[in-house]
Amino acid sequence: MASETLVLMSLVLPLLTAVLVVNFRNFPNLRECCSILGSSLLLLVNVILATRVVAGERPELSLGIMIPRFEMGVSIEPLGMLFAIVASGLWVPTTFYAIGYMRGHNESHQARFFACFAIAIFAALAAAYAADLFTLFIAYELMTLCTYPLVTHHGTETARNAGRVYLGLLLTSSITLFMLAIAWTWFLAGTLDFRQGGILQDAFASGKVRRTELMVLLGMFAFGIGKAALMPFHRWLPAAMVAPTPVSALLHAVAVVKVGVFTILKVAVYVFGIDLLQQTGISQWLAYVAGVTIVVSSLIAMTKDNLKARLAYSTIGQLAYVTLGAALATPAGILGSGLHIVMHAVAKITLFFCAGAIYVATHKSNISQFDGLGRKMPWTFAAFLVASVSIIGLPPGGGAWSKWLLATSTAETHLYLLTAALMISSLLNIAYLIPIPLRAFWGDLTASVRTSDPTETTTEAPLFCVIPLCLTAGGSVALFFLADWIHSALLPIVASQ
């Protein structure tokens, strides 16, 4: 089968899944079978496609002309393929988990939930495959719109307020900064097509744009891509925690925030180019903004007793690692960022799966209530511990390799304050993550039930919740041993810079 056909299938499958889910909305078993089948087929298609991209193919497909001189199209390179594998690969366990969670918690509007989820995966793939900034922008905005119903899923006043913050911040930043940055880029370069080495190199060499202007343009991209959650454009992410836990997993690991940092990385490599960023030094300020975000978000995370709120601020810091690597503009930094997209996605989705499983089984969401629960829910809290090790950056968690490359890049560029920020952040990760499984396994179980029914019997969440979190926890360890393969697959994006 031609690679272009596989690309088209990859884009159509999530949309077809959404249509089938809506059509079978009154038949829960059939509806959920459609979600499972659609996600599984998508992963199979993307694995086949990935083997061809790694072998050197670069499939391209035109999606048509929206307006004169602005053609939408896809062109798959290693970074985009990696993001597509992350999105489609994690859709499978998330589907199983969501079935267990939504049924176990008796959530309403389940058909709408699964349909919007499938459309969000389509938006993630469209962004991953985008051949130009215009296509990427359309996919980016679609992601915002199709996840809004998920954020406001519960329909409460709190959920609606969170939805307004979510929609307001992301649309305002993208329209006022991101879109204008794209227009400015087109004016300077005469094209929006991604190109190895960057499309702004010639404009700078010819004197069409000065260093200061490039710095402003980079700032417009960095803060206009609000899904990357750089401070102070981060408030939408903690606000969105009112959504069901599978949505939080989608927001923090599978699609939304990953679209943000993927776009940052794509702009750094294919719009500015590593050589131009190094030559001009225009991205150094962004590296420091990322460093501050890493440390401050970790400090805030330590103050949160609500588990999902703590994980939300953890996500803000971990996303900043990817932005930091892009801003450092070295091969090690770019490759470290690419690796961290994968490592963080698998580990963080595990942590959110665990948070949801705890809530389904116990209806507890505050860490202070977890004393002794690990003895009743050993699989859940063991998975939490394994994923935490990866987030911290310790072996045998996959995050050890991405953090190592990023630390190496800060040392290579002699930005030792940022090296210190990475080290401090890892220590803070230990401080806000490890006490959770420790108090769960060794805390006083009676303390966790003093405010509830003392006769309650706590057991693990439904198997559809527990099995996916165990699999993704195992994935965090497996990535430690697969890091070299991912590193090799990403090398072409920096080889000719």
C-alpha positions, 0 to 999 in steps of 0.5 A: 500500500502506498505511503500516501494512502496510509497517511490518508487512512491515518487522518480518516480513521479518527474522524470515522470513529467519531461518526460511528460513536455518534451513530451508535450513541444509544448502544454503549457496547457497540459504541465503545467497540468502535472506539477500541477498533478505531484506535487500534487500527490507527496505531497499526497504520501509524506503525507501518508508516513510521517504519517507512519514515525511519527508512527515509521516506517522506510521504506528502499529500495535498489537502487543497487550497483554502485561499489563494497562495495558502495550500494545506498539505501534509509532509511527514518527517521524523519529528512529526511521525514521532508525535503521531506515534505518541498520540495514536499509541496512547489513544489505545490504552486511554480508550480502555481506561476511559471506558472503565472510568466513565462507566465506573463513575457513571458519567453522563454524555459518554458518546459526546465524550468519545466522539470529541476525544476521537476528533482531538486525536485527528487534530493532533495527527493533522498537526503532526503531519502539517507541511506548513505553518498554515496547516499547523495553525488550523490543526492547532485551533481545531484542537482548542475547539474540539476539547472545549466540550471535554473540559466543560463535560460536567456542565457545572458552573465551575466547569463552565468557568474553567471552559471560559478560561481555557477557551479565552486564554488559548484563543486570545494568545493564538489569534493575537500572537501566533497568527500574527507571527505566521503572517509576519513569517510569510511576509519575510520568507515568502513561504510558510512551508517547513524547510530543513535549516529554517525558512528565515535564514535567507531573510536574515542573510539578505538583511530583510530582517534584523536580529531584534526583529527576529527576537520579537518574532520568536517571542510572538511564537513562544507566547502565542503557542499558549498550549506550551503553557509557558508562564504567565500563559499557563492558567488555562491548564490548572483550570481545566482540571475540573474535567473527567480524569481521562480528559486530563490525561488527554490534555496533559499527555496525549494531545493538547499540551503536546501539540503546544510543545511540538509546535514550539519545536517545529518552529525552532527547527523548521522556521528559524533553524538551529543555525540561525538561532545559534548564530544570532543568540536570539533564543537565549532569553526564551531558555531562561523563561523556560528555566524559570517556568520549570522551577516556579511550577515545581515549587507551586506543585509542592503546595497542592494537596489535590492530586490533579492540581499537583500533577497539573503544575508538574505538567507545566514544568515538564513542558518547559523542558521541551521549550528549553531544549528548543531554545538552546538550539543545539543538536543535543537540546533538540533531540532531548526535547523530542525524546522528552515529548515521548517520555513525559507523555507515557509517564504523565498519562500513567500518573493521571490514570492513577489519579482517576483510578483512586477517585473511582475506587475511593472518591478521594482526590486529596493527597492527605487522604491517601494514607494506607491506600497503597495496601488496598490498591497496590497495583495503582500506587506501584504504577504511580511510583514507576511513572514518578521515577521517569518524571524525576529523570532516574533510571530505569525511567525513560525520562532519564535520557531526555533530561540527560540530553537537556542537561548536556545541552545547557552545559555545552552552551555554558548556561550553567544557571539552567543546568542548576535549574534542571537539577533543582527541578529534579529534586523538587520532582522527588519532593512532590511525587515520591511522598504520595506512594510512600504515604499510600504504602506506609501511612496509617490507613485509619487516618484516610477514613476518619472523614468518611464511612469507617466501614467502607471497603477499598479495592482496586478500580475496575480492571479497565482502569487498572490494566491500562495504567500498569501497561503505561507504567511498564512503557515508561520502563521500556522507553529507557531501553528504547531511547537509542532507537528513538534518538536514531530516528530523530537524528535526521532533523538535526543532521544537516542543520 
